[in-house]
Amino acid sequence: MSAADPYAGSQAVGATHDPDVSAGTRSLGEIVGEVTDDLSTLMKQELELAKVELKQEATKAGKGAGMLVGAALGGLMLLVFLSLALMWLLDDFLMLELAAFIVALLWGAVAATLAVLGRKHLKNANPQLPKTQQTLQEDARWAKTQTS
């Protein structure tokens, strides 16, 4: 069975039955057994397809995440060199030490602002997943009505 097509080489559901045997001569147990086998085969095929698709999507996501990490590192390097350029620009008017201190204070203000905003967003986040909990409760109620 190939990774690209989990259905390749497997028989289709219902293809295992003898066409010479008419439906009227089979017992109810045989029919139920065949339906159960068909359902089992179908579930195995669907599970294999899901595994293949999940692996492909995980590979795509991994490549995308790696590229984002590379972009973040590039952005960090940009900020470092822009900071150095600003420091040297200020050095034309101030002592180098004072220019470096001003650039450091600027980045400290940026970091403090991002920390305050990030903390605010985290406090507003709701990790309880209320919509998911509601749908799961609805599913449980539905399942109870089906069994009774």
Secondary structure, DSSP 8 states (H G I E B T S, - for coil): --SS-TTTTS--TTTTS-TTS-GGGS-HHHHHHHHHHHHHHHHHHHHHHHHHHHHHHHHHHHHHHHHHHHHHHHHHHHHHHHHHHHHHHHHTTS-HHHHHHHHHHHHHHHHHHHHHHHHHHHHH--TT-HHHHHHHHHHHHHHHHHH-
